[in-house]
């Protein structure tokens, strides 16, 4: 069963013409290539319960959760596609071939909803789309499941995408704020399988950080050493998972004072620090988010260690505040208290009271983590920012000091230093467990770790 439908092909001006003889020749002589019968998505057994939770919130309403669409990068080349996180959470489908697909929860009386997946099945060999369509043709972008195969993979009833247009209107997660909010809030607490996926992402990220330290001699010698670092980590991310969960920040020297420095076009200087903020995204789309600030010489200078020690103490205070029932903002407040006291001790601030420390910290000290880097972002403030922590939530703790190179309120020795220490934690019954504990955090441990990795 292919579910074939006539559609417009995506061709370009420089495609060669196809003669009738070639068209006839390409239409036949192909052997069957079925997918293995046993193929099933890793999350397929977990998605029905997730859909039932969503169904209970919108009785009698038609719900649409799109995977999203391809976006042009340049002319006829698209950006690499990643399906929307809510779609992936509800279907288990995470591949690049999901562009344009839509999950529909169809009202089904007392049973709540029936989940139906509208998708584009494999391009049939009965017309020329399989070799002429650059966006969706099998010879251009690879094999997709047919409808029957997709049903076996997902456990969902699957229908050709062309039939979506015949449906009456419904709520779409792409445009309906309430539906988007509920989908975010349903993902705030992770189950054991999700936590294991996040741990896997963290473990691969740890290996990527080790790769970076080993590559530092070559990166230091390159005129765009930040790019070298980005590339080394990206290789690990693509080899072990889907890629990076977000654009890698490889910020050397004063670039570390730019919160989202992703240009990564600067050189490395052994006298400076490297702030590396990077995370591997698994094939199931769960991402790690870890930051380490490393002395490029292998040793912190006295002033670098002075700043690092304050940031580390702030992170320790933030981690200590994590437990079920604590307010989400508690760990940030605990970390910022340490930062403000440190700035006061240095004479930068007159008092730790108030919020003037934010000139040097700029942003919050953490966020939820999961399928998205900044997970569950559409959740209401009452459930997230102003809410309380629950067992099973996963979040980052990442205080930082960003001492701008042109900030005349700072002593000259401190200017241009940016330090962030970021780790991933899961809330447990009595506190929090550090998922990223394999990477050292104290300055002495960082120096020893770097020395061991670069020996020889």
Long-range contacts (C-beta under 8 A, 24 or more apart in sequence): 1-146, 1-147, 1-148, 2-121, 2-122, 2-124, 2-126, 2-146, 2-147, 3-121, 3-146, 3-147, 3-159, 3-160, 4-121, 4-124, 4-126, 4-127, 5-160, 5-162, 6-127, 7-129, 7-162, 9-128, 9-129, 9-132, 9-133, 9-137, 10-76, 10-133, 10-134, 10-135, 10-136, 11-132, 11-133, 11-134, 12-76, 12-134, 15-132, 15-134, 18-128, 18-132, 23-128, 26-128, 26-131, 27-125, 27-126, 27-127, 27-128, 28-125, 30-125, 33-143, 34-149, 35-143, 35-145, 35-149, 35-153, 37-152, 39-149, 39-152, 39-153, 40-152, 40-153, 40-155, 41-91, 41-92, 41-93, 41-153, 41-154, 42-92, 42-284, 43-92, 43-193, 43-284, 44-92, 44-153, 44-154, 44-155, 45-155, 46-92, 46-191, 46-193, 47-89, 47-90, 47-91, 47-92, 47-154, 47-155, 48-115, 48-155, 50-89, 50-90, 50-186, 51-90, 51-105, 51-113, 51-115, 52-112, 53-186, 54-90, 54-105, 54-182, 54-183, 54-186, 55-105, 55-112, 55-113, 56-112, 57-182, 58-105, 58-171, 58-179, 58-182, 59-107, 59-112, 60-107, 61-107, 61-170, 61-171, 62-104, 62-105, 62-106, 62-107, 62-167, 62-168, 62-169, 62-170, 62-171, 63-104, 63-105, 63-113, 63-170, 63-171, 63-173, 63-179, 64-102, 64-103, 64-104, 64-105, 64-170, 64-171, 64-172, 64-173, 64-174, 65-90, 65-102, 65-103, 65-104, 65-105, 65-172, 65-173, 65-183, 66-101, 66-102, 66-103, 66-172, 66-173, 66-174, 67-93, 67-98, 67-99, 67-100, 67-101, 67-102, 67-103, 68-98, 68-99, 68-174, 69-99, 69-100, 70-99, 70-100, 70-135, 76-134, 78-135, 80-243, 82-242, 82-285, 83-285, 84-173, 85-187, 85-285, 85-370, 85-371, 85-372, 85-375, 86-173, 86-180, 86-183, 86-184, 86-187, 87-173, 88-284, 88-285, 88-371, 89-183, 89-187, 89-371, 90-115, 91-117, 91-154, 91-156, 92-154, 93-153, 93-154, 94-242, 94-283, 94-284, 94-285, 96-141, 97-141, 97-142, 97-144, 100-161, 101-161, 102-161, 102-164, 103-156, 104-164, 104-167, 104-170, 114-157, 115-156, 115-157, 116-156, 116-157, 116-158, 116-159, 117-150, 117-154, 117-156, 117-157, 117-158, 117-159, 118-158, 118-159, 118-160, 118-161, 118-163, 118-164, 119-147, 119-150, 119-158, 119-159, 119-160, 119-161, 120-144, 120-160, 120-161, 121-145, 121-146, 121-147, 121-150, 121-158, 121-160, 122-146, 177-378, 180-378, 181-378, 181-379, 181-380, 183-378, 184-376, 184-377, 184-378, 184-379, 185-376, 185-379, 185-380, 185-383, 185-384, 187-370, 187-371, 187-375, 187-376, 188-368, 188-376, 188-379, 188-383, 188-384, 188-390, 188-393, 189-390, 189-391, 189-392, 189-393, 190-370, 190-392, 190-393, 190-394, 190-426, 191-392, 194-286, 194-370, 194-394, 195-392, 195-394, 195-426, 197-282, 197-284, 197-286, 198-286, 198-287, 198-288, 198-369, 198-370, 198-394, 198-424, 198-426, 198-435, 199-435, 200-282, 200-286, 201-241, 201-245, 201-279, 201-280, 201-281, 201-282, 201-286, 201-287, 201-288, 202-288, 202-290, 202-424, 202-435, 202-436, 202-438, 203-438, 204-236, 204-237, 204-240, 204-241, 204-280, 204-282, 204-288, 205-278, 205-279, 205-280, 205-288, 205-290, 205-436, 206-290, 206-436, 206-438, 206-439, 207-236, 207-240, 208-232, 208-233, 208-236, 208-237, 208-278, 208-280, 209-233, 209-276, 209-278, 209-290, 209-292, 209-439, 210-453, 211-235, 211-236, 212-276, 213-294, 213-449, 213-450, 213-453, 213-454, 214-453, 214-454, 216-268, 216-296, 216-450, 216-454, 217-454, 219-268, 220-268, 220-270, 220-296, 222-267, 222-268, 223-267, 224-264, 224-265, 224-266, 224-267, 225-252, 225-266, 225-267, 225-268, 226-250, 226-251, 226-252, 226-255, 226-263, 226-264, 226-265, 226-266, 226-267, 226-268, 227-264, 227-265, 229-264, 229-268, 229-274, 229-276, 230-264, 233-276, 233-278, 236-280, 237-278, 237-280, 237-281, 240-280, 241-280, 241-281, 241-282, 241-283, 242-281, 242-282, 242-283, 242-285, 243-280, 243-281, 244-278, 244-279, 244-280, 244-281, 245-279, 245-280, 245-281, 245-287, 245-288, 245-289, 245-373, 246-279, 246-287, 246-289, 246-373, 248-276, 248-277, 248-278, 249-275, 249-276, 249-277, 249-278, 249-291, 250-274, 250-275, 250-276, 250-278, 251-275, 251-276, 251-277, 251-418, 252-296, 253-416, 254-404, 254-405, 254-416, 254-418, 255-418, 256-293, 256-402, 256-417, 256-418, 256-419, 256-420, 257-402, 257-403, 257-404, 257-405, 257-416, 257-417, 257-418, 258-402, 258-418, 259-362, 259-363, 259-402, 268-296, 269-296, 270-296, 270-297, 271-296, 271-297, 271-301, 272-296, 273-304, 273-417, 273-418, 273-419, 275-418, 275-419, 275-420, 277-420, 277-422, 279-373, 285-371, 286-370, 286-371, 287-369, 287-370, 287-371, 287-372, 287-373, 288-369, 288-424, 288-435, 288-436, 289-369, 289-373, 289-396, 289-398, 289-422, 289-424, 290-422, 290-423, 290-424, 290-436, 290-439, 291-398, 291-400, 291-420, 291-421, 291-422, 292-421, 292-422, 292-439, 292-441, 292-446, 293-418, 293-419, 293-420, 293-421, 294-446, 294-450, 295-446, 295-447, 295-450, 298-447, 298-450, 298-451, 298-454, 299-447, 300-443, 300-446, 300-447, 303-413, 303-414, 303-417, 304-417, 304-419, 305-443, 307-401, 307-403, 307-414, 307-417, 307-419, 308-419, 308-421, 308-443, 309-443, 310-338, 310-339, 310-342, 310-401, 311-339, 311-399, 311-400, 311-401, 311-419, 311-420, 311-421, 312-421, 312-441, 312-442, 312-443, 313-338, 313-342, 314-338, 314-339, 314-342, 314-365, 314-399, 315-397, 315-398, 315-399, 315-421, 315-423, 315-441, 318-365, 318-366, 318-397, 318-399, 319-397, 319-423, 319-425, 319-432, 319-434, 322-389, 322-395, 322-397, 322-425, 322-427, 322-431, 322-432, 323-389, 323-427, 323-430, 323-431, 323-432, 324-388, 324-389, 324-390, 324-391, 324-427, 324-428, 324-429, 324-430, 325-388, 325-389, 326-388, 326-389, 327-386, 327-387, 327-388, 327-389, 328-384, 328-385, 328-386, 328-387, 328-388, 328-389, 329-385, 329-386, 331-365, 331-366, 331-397, 332-364, 332-365, 332-366, 335-365, 335-397, 335-399, 336-361, 336-365, 336-399, 338-399, 339-399, 339-401, 346-411, 346-414, 347-411, 348-409, 348-410, 348-411, 348-414, 359-407, 359-409, 360-401, 360-402, 360-403, 361-399, 361-400, 361-401, 361-402, 362-400, 362-402, 363-400, 365-397, 365-398, 365-399, 366-395, 366-396, 366-397, 366-398, 366-422, 367-395, 367-396, 368-393, 368-394, 368-395, 369-394, 369-395, 369-396, 369-424, 370-394, 389-427, 390-427, 391-427, 391-428, 391-429, 392-426, 392-427, 393-426, 393-427, 394-424, 394-425, 394-426, 394-427, 394-435, 395-424, 395-425, 395-427, 396-422, 396-423, 396-424, 396-425, 397-422, 397-423, 397-425, 398-422, 398-423
